[in-house]
Amino acid sequence: MALSSVRIFSSLNPQTASLIAHSTLQSRSPTSLDYTLFSVKGGFVSYSVSGSSRIQAIVRDKGERTEDHPLVNNVDGNQVIESWTRLPERDFAGTPYVPVYVMLPLGVIDMNCELVDADGLLDQLRILKSANVDGVMVDCWWGIVEAQTPQSYNWGGYKRLFQIVRDLGLKLQVVMSFHECGGNVGDDVHIPLPQWVREIGQSNPDIYFTDREGRRNSECLTWGIDKERVLKGRTAVEVYFDYMRSFRVEFDEFFVDGVISEIEVGLGPCGELRYPSYTAKHGWRYPGIGEFQCYDKYLMKSLSKAAEIRGHTFWARGPDNAGSYNSTPHETGFFRDGGDYDSYYGRFFLNWYSQVLVDHGDRVLALANLAFEGTCIAAKVSAAASSIFGTDIDFSCFEIKLQANSSRPFVVKNCGSALISFPAIRHSLVV
C-alpha cells in the first residue's frame, strides 16, 4: 500500500544531484506516521510526522556550489533545504520543491459511508499540516458509495472528510476504486463490490475474471463486460462513468477551489491495469508465473471473434500447456525457450490477450478524461522485474498521467524516469 507519493520535478544540481522523477514509498502500515526516508539519486528526501514534524530535502555534498540556492544550509557535511516558497501546483521547474501526499487508512470511511473517528483523524491531519505536507490521498470505494442500488450514490462520509481536509488547507488526491478491498497479505479492511453487483454475480458468475479451471475472481469485473449490458441494463464502462460523473457533480466546489488536485482511476485488481493472474486465494505463491484469466464467456466470445477474423477458428482457445499458478516458465511448453508463445497461434493469442488490457484502459481513461475535464488523471500499472533488450529493470509501479486537455495516446511514466507510450505496454504484463 502506498503510504506517500513524492513527486520531484527538478534537481538541485543537474550535474551532481539529479533526482528521480517520481518515487512511491511502499508500506504495509498505512496508519503509521513515523519518520520515513525517501531515496533519490544523489541524495535523499525525508519527512517526519511524529518527532520533529518537519520536511527536509538533503543532497550529498560533492563540492557543488550553492550560491544559487539561498535556502541551503550545511549540516554535518550535507546540504539541507529547510524550507522553500510554495509554487503553483505541478509547476516546480528549477526548484527543489517536493509535493508530498500521505495516503489515509483504507478504513477511514465505513460501509455505511460514515467517517470513522473524526476527532482522531483531525488530530492526525493537523500533524501532517504542521509538517507542511501538501495533502492526502483517499480511496472512494465503489462498494461503499453505490452499495445497495444501481445509480443510488451515498457520498456523505466523503463529503465530511473533504470538508475537514479543505478547512485545514490541505489538498486531495482521490482514487476511484472499482475493486474489492481486502484479501491480500496484511489487509485488515474488507470492502467488497456493491451488493447489487454481487447478486448479479451469483446468477451470472461470468461477470468475473475466470481461470482455466473455472475458478472465479470476485475482486473486480472482467473486462469482457466492458460493452455488455449485464449490469441492470448498463455496461461496466457505463457504470464506471456514471459513478465518476456523480462524484464530479457532488464535489464540484472542491474541483473549482482546487482542493482536488488529482483523480486516480482504478482499472483492475488492486486498482492496477493488469489481470488478476497471481491470486493468493487460488494457491499462487511467489515466484509462480500465474495463469491466464480469460475463461469467462465474454472474453472467450471476444477470442472466438478474433480467431474468426484471422481465419483460424480453432485458435479460439486458451493455451493448454501454459502450466499452473506456481509453475516456472521453463517447465511449460508455452513459455519455455522456443515454446508455443512464439508460434503463429501463440503470437495471435498473446496479442489478443494484451490488446484486451490496452482497450480497457483506453476506454475507461477516455471517459475519466471526459468526466473530469481540466483535472489531472492518474492510473496505476503494476509490473514485476522484467528484462528488456537484455537489461534487467525492476518496476515497482508505473503511473499513467493524463494532463488536463491532453491528447492521446496516453503517456505511461515509470516510477523511475523512463517514458513509454500507452500502446507500448501491449507486449508486456501479459499474465
C-alpha positions as CSV (number, residue, x, y, z in Angstrom):
1,M,0.0,0.0,0.0
2,A,1.4,3.3,-1.0
3,L,1.8,5.5,2.1
4,S,3.1,8.5,0.5
5,S,3.7,9.8,-3.0
6,V,6.6,12.1,-3.7
7,R,7.0,13.9,-7.0
8,I,10.3,15.6,-7.8
9,F,10.1,17.6,-10.9
10,S,13.6,19.0,-11.0
11,S,17.0,18.7,-9.3
12,L,19.1,20.8,-7.0
13,N,22.1,20.5,-9.4
14,P,21.7,18.9,-12.8
15,Q,25.2,17.5,-12.8
16,T,25.6,16.1,-9.4
17,A,22.2,15.9,-7.7
18,S,19.7,14.7,-10.3
19,L,16.6,13.5,-8.5
20,I,14.4,10.6,-9.6
21,A,11.3,11.9,-11.4
22,H,8.8,10.1,-9.3
23,S,9.1,7.9,-6.3
24,T,6.5,6.0,-4.3
25,L,7.2,4.5,-0.9
26,Q,5.7,1.1,-0.3
27,S,4.4,0.2,3.2
28,R,2.2,-2.3,4.9
29,S,1.1,0.1,7.6
30,P,-0.9,3.0,6.2
31,T,-1.7,4.2,9.7
32,S,1.9,4.6,10.7
33,L,3.1,8.2,10.7
34,D,6.8,7.5,11.7
35,Y,10.0,9.0,10.3
36,T,10.4,8.0,6.7
37,L,13.3,8.2,4.3
38,F,12.9,8.5,0.5
39,S,15.9,7.5,-1.5
40,V,16.7,9.7,-4.5
41,K,19.6,9.8,-7.0
42,G,22.4,11.8,-5.5
43,G,20.8,12.2,-2.0
44,F,17.6,11.6,-0.2
45,V,14.3,13.3,0.8
46,S,12.9,12.6,4.2
47,Y,9.9,13.7,6.4
48,S,8.8,13.1,9.9
49,V,5.3,13.4,11.3
50,S,5.9,12.1,14.8
51,G,9.1,13.6,16.2
52,S,10.5,16.8,14.6
53,S,7.4,17.3,12.4
54,R,9.4,18.8,9.6
55,I,10.3,18.0,6.0
56,Q,13.8,18.1,4.7
57,A,15.4,17.6,1.3
58,I,19.1,16.6,1.7
59,V,21.7,16.3,-1.1
60,R,25.1,14.7,-0.5
61,D,27.8,17.3,-0.6
62,K,30.0,16.7,-3.6
63,G,31.7,20.1,-3.7
64,E,29.0,21.7,-5.8
65,R,28.4,25.4,-5.4
66,T,25.3,26.5,-3.5
67,E,25.1,30.3,-4.1
68,D,22.1,29.7,-6.4
69,H,20.2,28.1,-3.6
70,P,19.8,30.6,-0.7
71,L,17.7,28.2,1.3
72,V,20.5,25.6,1.6
73,N,22.5,25.2,4.8
74,N,25.3,22.8,5.6
75,V,24.6,20.3,8.4
76,D,27.2,17.6,9.2
77,G,28.6,17.7,5.7
78,N,25.2,17.6,4.0
79,Q,23.3,20.4,2.3
80,V,19.8,20.8,3.9
81,I,16.9,22.7,2.4
82,E,14.9,23.7,5.5
83,S,12.0,25.3,3.7
84,W,11.0,26.9,0.4
85,T,8.4,29.0,-1.1
86,R,5.4,27.0,-2.4
87,L,4.7,27.2,-6.1
88,P,1.6,26.7,-8.2
89,E,0.6,23.0,-8.4
90,R,2.7,21.0,-10.8
91,D,5.0,23.8,-11.7
92,F,8.3,23.0,-10.0
93,A,10.8,23.5,-12.8
94,G,14.1,24.8,-11.5
95,T,13.2,24.3,-7.8
96,P,13.9,21.8,-5.1
97,Y,10.2,21.6,-4.1
98,V,8.8,18.2,-3.4
99,P,5.0,17.9,-3.1
100,V,4.0,15.2,-0.5
101,Y,0.7,13.4,-0.3
102,V,0.1,10.9,2.5
103,M,-2.4,8.1,2.0
104,L,-5.2,7.8,4.5
105,P,-6.1,4.5,6.2
106,L,-8.2,2.2,4.0
107,G,-11.0,2.1,6.6
108,V,-11.3,5.8,7.1
109,I,-14.9,5.6,5.8
110,D,-17.1,2.7,7.0
111,M,-19.5,0.5,5.0
112,N,-22.4,3.0,5.9
113,C,-20.3,5.8,4.3
114,E,-19.7,7.5,7.6
115,L,-16.4,9.0,8.7
116,V,-14.7,6.8,11.3
117,D,-13.1,8.5,14.4
118,A,-13.4,12.1,13.0
119,D,-11.6,13.6,16.1
120,G,-8.7,11.2,15.8
121,L,-8.4,11.8,12.1
122,L,-8.5,15.6,12.6
123,D,-5.6,15.3,15.1
124,Q,-3.5,13.3,12.6
125,L,-4.3,15.7,9.8
126,R,-3.2,18.7,11.9
127,I,0.1,16.9,12.5
128,L,0.5,16.5,8.7
129,K,-0.4,20.1,8.2
130,S,2.3,21.2,10.7
131,A,4.8,19.1,8.8
132,N,4.0,21.1,5.6
133,V,2.5,18.0,3.8
134,D,0.6,19.2,0.7
135,G,-2.3,16.9,1.1
136,V,-3.7,13.4,1.5
137,M,-4.8,10.6,-0.8
138,V,-8.0,8.7,-0.2
139,D,-9.9,5.8,-1.9
140,C,-13.6,6.4,-2.8
141,W,-14.8,2.8,-2.8
142,W,-17.5,1.8,-5.3
143,G,-18.6,-0.9,-2.9
144,I,-19.5,1.7,-0.3
145,V,-20.9,4.6,-2.4
146,E,-23.1,2.6,-4.7
147,A,-23.5,-0.3,-2.3
148,Q,-27.2,-1.3,-2.5
149,T,-28.9,0.1,-5.5
150,P,-27.7,1.0,-9.0
151,Q,-27.2,4.7,-9.5
152,S,-28.0,5.5,-5.9
153,Y,-24.9,7.1,-4.5
154,N,-24.1,7.9,-0.9
155,W,-21.2,10.4,-0.7
156,G,-22.0,11.5,2.9
157,G,-18.8,10.4,4.7
158,Y,-16.6,11.5,1.9
159,K,-18.2,15.0,1.9
160,R,-17.5,15.4,5.6
161,L,-13.9,14.1,5.2
162,F,-13.2,16.5,2.3
163,Q,-14.6,19.5,4.2
164,I,-12.2,18.7,7.1
165,V,-9.3,18.4,4.6
166,R,-10.2,21.7,2.9
167,D,-10.6,23.6,6.2
168,L,-7.1,22.6,7.2
169,G,-5.7,24.0,3.9
170,L,-4.7,20.6,2.6
171,K,-5.3,19.1,-0.9
172,L,-6.7,15.8,-2.1
173,Q,-5.7,13.1,-4.5
174,V,-8.8,10.9,-4.9
175,V,-8.9,7.3,-6.1
176,M,-11.9,5.9,-8.0
177,S,-11.7,2.4,-6.6
178,F,-13.8,-0.1,-8.6
179,H,-12.2,-3.2,-7.0
180,E,-12.6,-5.2,-3.8
181,C,-10.5,-4.1,-0.8
182,G,-9.0,-6.9,1.3
183,G,-7.8,-10.5,0.7
184,N,-4.1,-9.6,0.3
185,V,-1.4,-10.3,2.9
186,G,-1.6,-7.7,5.7
187,D,-5.0,-6.4,4.8
188,D,-7.3,-5.8,7.8
189,V,-10.1,-4.0,6.0
190,H,-12.7,-5.7,3.7
191,I,-14.8,-3.7,1.3
192,P,-16.5,-6.0,-1.3
193,L,-18.0,-4.9,-4.6
194,P,-21.5,-3.4,-4.4
195,Q,-24.2,-5.8,-3.1
196,W,-26.3,-5.5,-6.2
197,V,-23.3,-6.4,-8.4
198,R,-22.6,-9.5,-6.2
199,E,-26.2,-10.5,-6.6
200,I,-25.8,-10.4,-10.4
201,G,-22.6,-12.5,-10.0
202,Q,-24.5,-15.2,-8.1
203,S,-26.7,-15.9,-11.1
204,N,-24.0,-14.9,-13.7
205,P,-20.5,-15.6,-12.4
206,D,-19.1,-14.9,-15.8
207,I,-19.0,-11.2,-14.9
208,Y,-15.8,-12.0,-13.0
209,F,-12.4,-13.0,-14.3
210,T,-12.1,-16.8,-14.6
211,D,-9.1,-19.1,-14.9
212,R,-8.8,-22.3,-16.9
213,E,-10.2,-24.5,-14.1
214,G,-13.3,-22.3,-13.9
215,R,-12.3,-20.5,-10.6
216,R,-13.8,-17.0,-10.4
217,N,-12.1,-13.9,-9.0
218,S,-14.6,-11.5,-7.5
219,E,-12.1,-8.8,-6.8
220,C,-13.1,-6.9,-9.9
221,L,-15.2,-7.2,-13.0
222,T,-13.9,-8.9,-16.1
223,W,-13.1,-6.6,-19.0
224,G,-15.2,-8.8,-21.2
225,I,-18.4,-7.0,-20.0
226,D,-17.0,-3.5,-20.7
227,K,-19.5,-3.3,-23.5
228,E,-22.1,-5.9,-22.4
229,R,-25.3,-4.7,-20.8
230,V,-25.4,-7.2,-18.0
231,L,-25.4,-4.8,-15.0
232,K,-29.1,-3.9,-14.7
233,G,-29.2,-2.7,-18.3
234,R,-25.8,-0.9,-18.2
235,T,-22.3,-1.9,-19.4
236,A,-19.4,-2.0,-17.0
237,V,-17.9,1.1,-18.6
238,E,-21.2,3.0,-18.3
239,V,-21.3,2.0,-14.6
240,Y,-17.8,3.4,-14.1
241,F,-18.6,6.6,-16.0
242,D,-21.9,7.2,-14.1
243,Y,-20.0,6.8,-10.8
244,M,-17.2,9.3,-11.9
245,R,-19.8,11.8,-13.2
246,S,-21.8,11.6,-10.0
247,F,-18.6,12.3,-8.0
248,R,-17.7,15.2,-10.2
249,V,-21.1,16.8,-9.7
250,E,-21.3,16.1,-6.0
251,F,-17.9,17.6,-5.3
252,D,-17.9,20.4,-7.8
253,E,-16.9,23.1,-5.3
254,F,-13.8,21.1,-4.4
255,F,-12.7,21.0,-8.0
256,V,-13.4,24.7,-8.5
257,D,-11.5,25.6,-5.4
258,G,-8.5,23.5,-6.5
259,V,-8.8,21.3,-3.4
260,I,-8.9,18.1,-5.5
261,S,-5.6,18.2,-7.4
262,E,-5.7,14.7,-9.0
263,I,-8.0,11.8,-9.7
264,E,-6.6,8.3,-9.9
265,V,-8.8,5.8,-11.7
266,G,-8.9,2.1,-10.8
267,L,-8.6,-0.1,-13.8
268,G,-8.4,-3.7,-12.4
269,P,-7.3,-5.7,-9.3
270,C,-5.8,-3.5,-6.6
271,G,-6.8,-0.7,-8.8
272,E,-4.0,-1.6,-11.3
273,L,-4.2,-2.1,-15.1
274,R,-3.4,-5.8,-15.0
275,Y,-5.0,-9.2,-15.0
276,P,-5.6,-10.9,-11.6
277,S,-3.2,-13.7,-12.6
278,Y,-1.5,-14.3,-9.3
279,T,-4.2,-14.5,-6.6
280,A,-3.2,-16.0,-3.3
281,K,-6.7,-17.4,-2.7
282,H,-6.2,-19.6,-5.7
283,G,-3.0,-21.0,-4.3
284,W,-0.4,-18.8,-6.0
285,R,2.9,-18.3,-4.3
286,Y,5.9,-16.2,-5.4
287,P,7.6,-16.7,-7.9
288,G,5.0,-18.7,-9.7
289,I,4.1,-17.5,-13.2
290,G,0.3,-17.3,-12.6
291,E,-2.4,-18.3,-15.0
292,F,-4.3,-16.7,-17.9
293,Q,-7.6,-15.1,-16.8
294,C,-9.7,-15.2,-20.0
295,Y,-12.1,-18.0,-19.5
296,D,-15.3,-16.2,-18.7
297,K,-17.8,-16.5,-21.5
298,Y,-17.5,-12.9,-22.5
299,L,-13.7,-12.9,-23.1
300,M,-14.0,-16.3,-24.8
301,K,-16.6,-14.8,-27.1
302,S,-14.1,-12.0,-27.9
303,L,-11.3,-14.5,-28.5
304,S,-13.6,-16.5,-30.9
305,K,-14.4,-13.4,-32.9
306,A,-10.7,-12.5,-33.1
307,A,-9.9,-16.0,-34.3
308,E,-12.6,-16.0,-36.9
309,I,-11.4,-12.7,-38.3
310,R,-7.9,-14.2,-38.6
311,G,-9.5,-17.2,-40.5
312,H,-8.4,-19.7,-37.8
313,T,-11.5,-20.6,-35.8
314,F,-9.5,-23.4,-34.0
315,W,-7.4,-20.7,-32.3
316,A,-10.4,-19.7,-30.2
317,R,-9.0,-21.3,-27.1
318,G,-6.5,-20.6,-24.3
319,P,-3.1,-22.3,-24.3
320,D,-3.3,-25.9,-22.9
321,N,0.4,-26.1,-22.0
322,A,0.9,-22.8,-20.0
323,G,1.3,-24.5,-16.6
324,S,-0.4,-23.6,-13.4
325,Y,-0.1,-20.8,-10.8
326,N,3.1,-22.0,-9.3
327,S,4.9,-23.2,-12.5
328,T,8.1,-21.7,-13.7
329,P,8.5,-20.7,-17.4
330,H,10.9,-23.5,-18.4
331,E,8.5,-26.1,-17.0
332,T,5.8,-25.2,-19.5
333,G,5.5,-25.9,-23.2
334,F,4.2,-22.5,-23.8
335,F,6.7,-20.2,-22.1
336,R,9.9,-22.2,-22.3
337,D,12.6,-21.2,-24.7
338,G,11.3,-21.9,-28.2
339,G,7.9,-22.6,-26.8
340,D,4.5,-22.1,-28.3
341,Y,4.4,-18.5,-27.3
342,D,6.5,-17.8,-30.4
343,S,4.3,-19.9,-32.7
344,Y,1.7,-18.3,-35.0
345,Y,-1.0,-19.3,-32.6
346,G,1.0,-18.1,-29.6
347,R,1.6,-14.7,-31.1
348,F,-2.1,-14.4,-32.0
349,F,-3.3,-15.3,-28.5
350,L,-0.8,-13.0,-26.7
351,N,-1.6,-10.1,-29.0
352,W,-5.3,-10.5,-28.4
353,Y,-4.9,-11.0,-24.6
354,S,-2.8,-7.9,-24.1
355,Q,-4.9,-5.9,-26.5
356,V,-7.9,-6.5,-24.3
357,L,-6.0,-4.9,-21.4
358,V,-5.0,-1.9,-23.6
359,D,-8.5,-1.4,-24.8
360,H,-10.0,-1.5,-21.3
361,G,-7.5,1.1,-20.1
362,D,-8.2,3.2,-23.2
363,R,-12.0,3.2,-22.7
364,V,-12.1,3.9,-19.0
365,L,-9.4,6.6,-19.1
366,A,-11.0,8.3,-22.1
367,L,-14.3,8.5,-20.1
368,A,-12.5,9.7,-17.0
369,N,-10.9,12.4,-19.0
370,L,-14.4,13.4,-20.1
371,A,-15.9,13.3,-16.6
372,F,-13.0,15.2,-15.0
373,E,-12.1,17.6,-17.8
374,G,-9.5,20.0,-16.6
375,T,-8.2,17.8,-13.8
376,C,-5.1,15.7,-13.8
377,I,-5.9,12.0,-14.1
378,A,-3.6,9.1,-13.0
379,A,-3.7,5.3,-13.2
380,K,-1.5,2.5,-11.9
381,V,0.2,-0.3,-13.9
382,S,2.0,-2.9,-11.8
383,A,4.9,-5.0,-13.0
384,A,7.5,-7.3,-11.6
385,A,11.2,-7.4,-12.5
386,S,11.5,-7.5,-16.3
387,S,14.1,-8.0,-18.9
388,I,14.0,-5.5,-21.8
389,F,16.6,-5.9,-24.6
390,G,18.9,-7.8,-22.2
391,T,18.7,-5.2,-19.4
392,D,17.1,-6.1,-16.1
393,I,14.8,-3.4,-14.9
394,D,12.8,-3.6,-11.6
395,F,9.5,-1.8,-11.9
396,S,7.7,-1.3,-8.7
397,C,4.9,0.5,-10.4
398,F,4.0,2.7,-13.4
399,E,1.9,5.8,-13.3
400,I,-0.2,6.9,-16.2
401,K,-0.7,10.7,-16.2
402,L,-3.3,12.5,-18.3
403,Q,-2.7,16.2,-18.0
404,A,-5.7,18.4,-18.5
405,N,-6.9,18.5,-22.1
406,S,-4.2,16.1,-23.1
407,S,-4.3,14.2,-26.4
408,R,-4.0,10.5,-26.8
409,P,-2.1,8.1,-26.8
410,F,-1.8,8.2,-23.1
411,V,1.7,8.5,-21.6
412,V,3.0,6.0,-19.1
413,K,5.5,7.1,-16.6
414,N,7.7,4.6,-14.7
415,C,8.4,5.2,-11.1
416,G,12.0,5.9,-12.2
417,S,12.4,8.1,-15.3
418,A,11.5,6.0,-18.4
419,L,8.7,7.2,-20.6
420,I,6.8,5.0,-23.0
421,S,3.6,5.4,-24.9
422,F,0.5,3.7,-23.7
423,P,0.2,1.2,-26.6
424,A,3.8,0.0,-25.8
425,I,2.6,-2.0,-22.8
426,R,0.6,-4.3,-25.0
427,H,3.5,-6.8,-25.2
428,S,4.2,-6.8,-21.5
429,L,2.3,-7.6,-18.3
430,V,0.7,-10.4,-20.2
431,V,-0.2,-12.6,-17.1
